[in-house]
Amino acid sequence: YFKQPIVDTFDIRICLARSNKYVIDFQSADETDLHVMDIPLSFTVMQSGMVHGLAFWFDCGFLGSDYSVWLSTAPTEPLTHWYQVRCLVQTPVLVKQR
C-alpha cells in the first residue's frame, strides 16, 4: 500500500519500536548489488499502540584520508533538507508490548 510516501520530519517518540540498521559499504559493493535490496525487518514493540506505517532515514559516513564527516537524517539529529520518510499502511494495526 506504500503508494504515497510522506517526506517530512517527525518526533521519534511516535515510534513504537527501535530502529533497524542496514549497512551498505559503497567502497566494496558492486553496482549490481544495489539494484535490489532485500532488507529483513524484525521489531520488538517498546509500547502498545497503533502502527500506521514504517519510517525511514539514513546515516552516511564520508570517510576521507584526513578526516571523516557523518551525515545523519535521523529524527533525533538536527534537521536537514533530507528529512525522513514515512510509508503508511492502508489499515493501522494494533500492537501490544510483551
Order of alpha helices (4+ residues) and beta strands (2+ residues): beta-beta-beta-beta-beta
